[in-house]
Amino acid sequence: MFDAAVKGNVSLLRSLLQQHDQRRHVNRLDNDGFGILHSVAVRGIKDEQVAADVVEVLVSAGADVNLRNKVQETPLMITAHYGHHELAAALLKAGAKVDVCDWTGKMLVSVAKGKCSSKRPLGRDDADHQKYLELIELALEKERSDTKNKRRAENTRVKGNTAFGKQDYDKAIELYTQSLDAMLDYRTFGNRAQCHLEKGKALIRMCGYYTVERQVYALSEAAMLDASKATEQNPTYDKGWYRLALGHIGMKDFPRAKQDVKSGLKHCPDNTSLQLLMSKLVELQVGDSMANPFSEAMERATHALQSKAYTKSIDCQYCGGTVPILNEEDSTHCVFCACPLNNGVTRNDVIVLIYGVIGDEA
């Protein structure tokens, strides 16, 4: 079935989908996290009629044109990387949403614009990418002008704000998610990020940081992802940058938090919350370098820990990791978070920053 769809063999695809055991797989993700429409989106179908027929047959069999893969890309988002405007037109006709972003916050229209400005665009030539962009921009304008969707998104967002005010963060997250399903809004992403941060703060107050360290990390990561989407949509959104930094702090990635604050101050130089957070990070001696998870040093340290092939180690006061000392250079900075070692900063200093900052209003 996958092969027939990717190759545009409509008659074979239609025949296969008459079988129940084939139809039940139309929304299944493979080991790479791709559904059948994602796979078609990568390959593309240059014949407009064939593209329309393949999509129509799959959708009739129950395929979801807005199905997300492991990195939250829809089939339409994947076509943006390759400039497959023929397939994009078919997906749009079948109800594919245009105002969408992936898990990092990268917007579909931003990907399409980036491919047009790229010196060596992937897949198709410049004319195809330009035609794709024009198609997407027109569809996006139409989608965003839908007053019914706008009203539903705004009404649900306001209900989410009410739940947030009552400190019912789970209900607020549910409502903000529904609002985002109707229409993307940087404010809603920012509000949902704050909910995750507030939940982390409540856990710390209730149980103590060390008891809930893993839960705080997960909530901080969720906040970081939402805040990154907010700042992608609106780079001048000061609360988005602030909450993005808080997310990285909760994940114990202090150099990235510092980078977030720098980016925020570039767009919002007068924001006092960002200025204060920067001063706290500087006070903690957080540097500008970020850890490289693919470096040789990281590989050596990980192997040493797994095999216990080291005689000396230092506990990083920032990320809490055990850093094996294999040579003199290893004793200056943590290989896992790039923060300084043996600089007088205590674990308690770091915990106070996490506890004292998570959940603060921007």
C-alpha positions as CSV (number, residue, x, y, z in Angstrom):
1,M,0.0,0.0,0.0
2,F,2.8,2.4,0.9
3,D,4.6,1.6,-2.3
4,A,1.5,2.0,-4.5
5,A,0.7,5.4,-2.9
6,V,4.3,6.7,-3.2
7,K,4.5,5.7,-6.8
8,G,1.1,7.1,-7.6
9,N,-0.4,3.8,-8.7
10,V,-4.0,4.8,-8.1
11,S,-5.8,1.7,-9.3
12,L,-3.6,-0.6,-7.2
13,L,-4.0,1.7,-4.2
14,R,-7.8,1.7,-4.5
15,S,-7.8,-2.1,-4.9
16,L,-5.7,-2.6,-1.8
17,L,-7.8,-0.2,0.3
18,Q,-10.9,-2.2,-0.3
19,Q,-9.4,-4.7,2.1
20,H,-10.1,-4.0,5.8
21,D,-6.6,-5.1,6.9
22,Q,-5.1,-2.5,4.6
23,R,-7.5,0.4,5.5
24,R,-6.7,0.1,9.2
25,H,-3.1,1.1,8.5
26,V,-3.7,4.4,6.7
27,N,-2.8,6.4,9.8
28,R,-0.2,4.0,11.2
29,L,3.3,5.5,11.7
30,D,6.3,3.4,10.6
31,N,9.5,3.0,12.6
32,D,10.7,6.4,11.3
33,G,7.5,8.0,12.6
34,F,6.1,8.5,9.1
35,G,2.5,7.8,8.0
36,I,1.6,6.9,4.4
37,L,0.8,10.6,3.5
38,H,4.1,11.7,5.0
39,S,5.9,9.2,2.8
40,V,4.0,10.5,-0.3
41,A,4.9,14.1,0.7
42,V,8.6,13.3,0.7
43,R,8.5,11.7,-2.7
44,G,6.0,14.0,-4.3
45,I,3.7,13.5,-7.3
46,K,4.3,15.9,-10.2
47,D,1.1,15.0,-12.0
48,E,-1.6,17.1,-10.5
49,Q,-4.5,14.7,-11.3
50,V,-2.6,11.7,-9.9
51,A,-1.7,13.6,-6.8
52,A,-5.4,14.6,-6.3
53,D,-6.5,11.0,-6.9
54,V,-4.0,9.5,-4.4
55,V,-5.0,11.9,-1.7
56,E,-8.7,11.4,-2.4
57,V,-8.4,7.6,-2.3
58,L,-6.4,7.7,1.0
59,V,-8.7,10.2,2.6
60,S,-11.8,8.2,1.6
61,A,-10.2,5.2,3.3
62,G,-9.8,7.3,6.6
63,A,-6.4,8.8,6.2
64,D,-5.9,12.0,8.3
65,V,-4.4,14.8,6.2
66,N,-3.3,16.5,9.4
67,L,-1.6,13.5,11.0
68,R,1.5,14.4,12.9
69,N,4.8,12.5,12.7
70,K,7.3,12.2,15.6
71,V,8.5,15.7,15.2
72,Q,4.9,17.1,14.8
73,E,5.1,17.6,11.1
74,T,1.9,17.1,9.0
75,P,2.2,15.8,5.4
76,L,1.6,19.4,4.1
77,M,4.6,20.6,6.2
78,I,6.8,18.0,4.6
79,T,5.9,19.1,1.1
80,A,7.3,22.6,2.0
81,H,10.8,21.2,2.2
82,Y,10.6,19.9,-1.3
83,G,8.4,22.4,-3.1
84,H,5.8,19.7,-4.1
85,H,3.1,22.2,-5.0
86,E,1.0,19.6,-6.9
87,L,0.6,17.4,-3.8
88,A,0.2,20.5,-1.6
89,A,-2.8,21.6,-3.6
90,A,-4.4,18.2,-3.3
91,L,-3.8,18.1,0.5
92,L,-5.3,21.6,0.9
93,K,-8.4,20.6,-1.0
94,A,-8.7,17.6,1.3
95,G,-8.7,19.9,4.4
96,A,-5.0,20.2,5.4
97,K,-4.3,23.0,7.8
98,V,-1.8,25.7,6.8
99,D,-1.4,27.6,10.1
100,V,0.7,24.9,11.7
101,C,4.1,24.4,13.2
102,D,6.4,21.5,14.1
103,W,7.6,20.7,17.6
104,T,10.3,23.4,17.6
105,G,7.8,26.1,16.6
106,K,8.9,26.3,13.0
107,M,5.9,27.5,11.0
108,L,4.9,25.9,7.6
109,V,5.0,29.3,5.8
110,S,8.4,30.0,7.3
111,V,9.8,26.8,5.9
112,A,8.4,27.6,2.5
113,K,9.9,31.1,2.6
114,G,13.2,29.7,3.7
115,K,13.3,27.4,0.7
116,C,12.7,30.3,-1.7
117,S,15.6,32.2,-0.2
118,S,17.9,29.2,-0.1
119,K,20.8,29.1,-2.6
120,R,20.3,25.4,-3.1
121,P,16.6,24.5,-2.4
122,L,15.9,20.9,-1.7
123,G,14.0,18.8,-4.2
124,R,12.7,21.2,-6.9
125,D,13.9,24.3,-8.7
126,D,13.3,27.9,-7.7
127,A,10.2,28.2,-9.8
128,D,8.5,25.3,-8.0
129,H,9.4,26.6,-4.6
130,Q,8.1,30.0,-5.5
131,K,4.8,28.5,-6.8
132,Y,4.6,26.5,-3.6
133,L,5.0,29.6,-1.5
134,E,2.3,31.5,-3.4
135,L,-0.1,28.6,-2.9
136,I,0.6,28.4,0.8
137,E,0.4,32.2,1.4
138,L,-2.9,32.4,-0.3
139,A,-4.3,29.4,1.7
140,L,-2.9,30.8,4.9
141,E,-4.6,34.2,4.3
142,K,-7.9,32.4,3.7
143,E,-7.5,30.3,6.8
144,R,-6.6,33.1,9.1
145,S,-9.6,35.2,7.8
146,D,-12.0,32.6,8.9
147,T,-14.1,34.5,11.5
148,K,-15.7,31.4,12.9
149,N,-12.3,29.9,13.7
150,K,-11.0,33.2,15.1
151,R,-14.0,33.5,17.4
152,R,-13.7,29.9,18.6
153,A,-9.9,30.3,19.2
154,E,-10.3,33.5,21.1
155,N,-13.3,32.4,23.2
156,T,-11.5,29.2,24.2
157,R,-8.3,31.1,25.0
158,V,-10.2,33.5,27.3
159,K,-11.8,30.4,29.1
160,G,-8.2,29.1,29.5
161,N,-7.2,32.4,31.1
162,T,-10.1,32.1,33.6
163,A,-9.0,28.5,34.5
164,F,-5.4,29.8,34.9
165,G,-6.6,32.5,37.2
166,K,-8.3,29.8,39.4
167,Q,-4.9,27.9,39.3
168,D,-6.6,25.0,37.5
169,Y,-3.6,24.6,35.3
170,D,-4.6,21.2,33.8
171,K,-7.9,22.6,32.7
172,A,-6.2,25.7,31.3
173,I,-3.7,23.6,29.3
174,E,-6.7,21.7,27.9
175,L,-8.5,24.8,26.8
176,Y,-5.3,26.5,25.4
177,T,-4.7,23.3,23.4
178,Q,-8.3,23.5,22.0
179,S,-7.7,27.2,21.1
180,L,-4.5,26.4,19.3
181,D,-6.3,23.6,17.4
182,A,-8.6,26.3,16.0
183,M,-5.9,28.9,15.3
184,L,-2.3,29.4,16.3
185,D,-1.6,32.4,18.5
186,Y,1.7,33.3,20.1
187,R,-0.1,34.4,23.3
188,T,-1.8,31.1,23.7
189,F,1.5,29.2,23.3
190,G,3.0,31.6,25.9
191,N,0.1,31.1,28.3
192,R,0.3,27.3,28.0
193,A,4.1,27.5,28.7
194,Q,3.3,29.4,31.9
195,C,0.9,26.7,33.0
196,H,3.7,24.1,32.7
197,L,6.0,26.4,34.7
198,E,3.4,27.0,37.4
199,K,2.8,23.2,37.7
200,G,6.5,22.7,38.2
201,K,6.7,25.5,40.9
202,A,3.7,23.9,42.7
203,L,5.4,20.5,42.8
204,I,8.6,22.0,44.2
205,R,6.7,23.8,46.9
206,M,4.7,20.7,47.8
207,C,7.4,18.0,47.7
208,G,10.8,19.7,47.5
209,Y,13.0,19.9,44.4
210,Y,15.0,16.7,44.7
211,T,11.8,14.6,45.1
212,V,10.2,15.9,41.9
213,E,13.4,16.7,39.9
214,R,12.3,14.5,36.9
215,Q,8.8,15.9,36.8
216,V,10.1,19.4,36.9
217,Y,12.4,18.6,34.0
218,A,9.5,17.3,31.9
219,L,7.3,20.3,32.7
220,S,10.1,22.7,31.9
221,E,10.7,21.0,28.6
222,A,7.0,21.3,27.7
223,A,7.2,25.0,28.7
224,M,10.4,25.5,26.6
225,L,8.7,24.0,23.5
226,D,5.6,26.1,23.8
227,A,7.7,29.3,24.5
228,S,9.9,28.6,21.4
229,K,6.7,28.4,19.3
230,A,5.6,31.7,20.8
231,T,8.9,33.5,20.0
232,E,9.0,31.9,16.5
233,Q,5.6,33.5,15.8
234,N,6.4,36.9,17.4
235,P,10.1,37.6,18.2
236,T,9.1,40.8,20.1
237,Y,7.0,38.8,22.6
238,D,9.0,39.4,25.8
239,K,7.1,36.9,28.0
240,G,7.9,34.3,25.4
241,W,11.7,34.8,25.7
242,Y,11.4,34.9,29.5
243,R,9.5,31.7,29.7
244,L,11.8,30.0,27.1
245,A,14.7,30.8,29.4
246,L,12.8,29.5,32.4
247,G,12.1,26.3,30.5
248,H,15.8,25.8,29.9
249,I,16.7,26.6,33.5
250,G,14.2,24.0,34.7
251,M,16.0,21.6,32.3
252,K,19.3,22.6,33.9
253,D,20.6,24.0,30.6
254,F,21.8,27.3,31.8
255,P,23.9,28.4,28.8
256,R,20.9,28.0,26.5
257,A,18.8,30.0,29.1
258,K,21.4,32.7,28.9
259,Q,21.2,32.6,25.1
260,D,17.4,32.9,25.3
261,V,17.8,36.0,27.5
262,K,20.3,37.6,25.1
263,S,17.9,37.0,22.2
264,G,15.0,38.4,24.2
265,L,17.0,41.5,25.1
266,K,17.9,42.0,21.5
267,H,14.2,42.3,20.7
268,C,13.0,43.7,24.0
269,P,16.0,45.7,25.4
270,D,13.9,47.5,28.1
271,N,12.3,44.4,29.7
272,T,13.2,44.4,33.3
273,S,12.4,40.7,33.9
274,L,14.9,39.7,31.2
275,Q,17.5,42.1,32.6
276,L,17.1,40.7,36.1
277,L,17.3,37.1,34.9
278,M,20.5,37.9,33.0
279,S,22.1,39.4,36.1
280,K,21.2,36.2,38.0
281,L,22.8,34.0,35.3
282,V,25.9,36.2,35.3
283,E,26.1,36.0,39.1
284,L,26.1,32.2,38.8
285,Q,29.0,32.5,36.3
286,V,27.1,30.8,33.5
287,G,29.1,31.1,30.3
288,D,28.2,31.5,26.7
289,S,29.4,28.1,25.4
290,M,26.9,25.3,25.0
291,A,27.6,21.6,25.3
292,N,27.9,19.6,22.1
293,P,26.2,16.2,22.5
294,F,28.1,14.8,19.5
295,S,31.6,15.9,20.6
296,E,34.5,13.5,21.2
297,A,34.7,14.7,24.8
298,M,31.1,13.9,25.4
299,E,31.6,10.4,23.8
300,R,34.6,9.8,26.0
301,A,32.9,10.9,29.2
302,T,29.8,8.8,28.5
303,H,31.9,5.7,27.7
304,A,34.0,6.3,30.9
305,L,30.8,6.5,33.0
306,Q,29.3,3.4,31.5
307,S,32.4,1.3,31.8
308,K,33.5,3.0,35.1
309,A,36.9,3.6,33.4
310,Y,37.9,6.6,35.5
311,T,39.5,7.2,38.9
312,K,38.6,10.8,39.5
313,S,35.4,12.7,39.0
314,I,33.7,16.0,39.9
315,D,30.0,16.5,40.5
316,C,28.7,19.4,38.4
317,Q,26.8,21.9,40.6
318,Y,24.7,23.1,37.7
319,C,23.4,20.0,35.9
320,G,24.1,17.6,38.8
321,G,26.0,15.2,36.5
322,T,29.1,13.2,37.4
323,V,32.0,14.4,35.3
324,P,34.8,11.9,34.9
325,I,38.2,13.6,34.9
326,L,40.2,11.9,32.1
327,N,42.7,14.7,31.5
328,E,43.4,18.2,32.9
329,E,41.0,19.9,30.5
330,D,38.1,17.9,31.9
331,S,38.4,19.7,35.3
332,T,37.5,23.2,34.0
333,H,34.0,22.8,32.5
334,C,31.3,20.2,32.6
335,V,31.2,18.2,29.4
336,F,27.5,17.7,29.8
337,C,26.3,21.3,30.3
338,A,29.4,23.4,29.5
339,C,29.2,25.2,32.9
340,P,32.3,25.8,35.0
341,L,33.6,23.4,37.6
342,N,35.1,24.2,41.0
343,N,34.2,27.9,40.7
344,G,32.7,28.3,44.2
345,V,29.1,28.0,43.0
346,T,27.2,25.5,45.2
347,R,24.3,23.2,44.2
348,N,22.2,25.1,46.6
349,D,22.9,28.3,44.7
350,V,21.6,26.6,41.6
351,I,18.5,25.1,43.2
352,V,17.6,28.5,44.6
353,L,17.7,30.0,41.1
354,I,15.4,27.2,39.8
355,Y,13.0,27.4,42.7
356,G,13.1,31.2,42.8
357,V,12.6,31.8,39.1
358,I,10.3,29.1,37.8
359,G,6.8,30.5,37.7
360,D,7.7,34.2,38.2
361,E,5.6,36.6,36.1
362,A,7.4,38.3,33.2
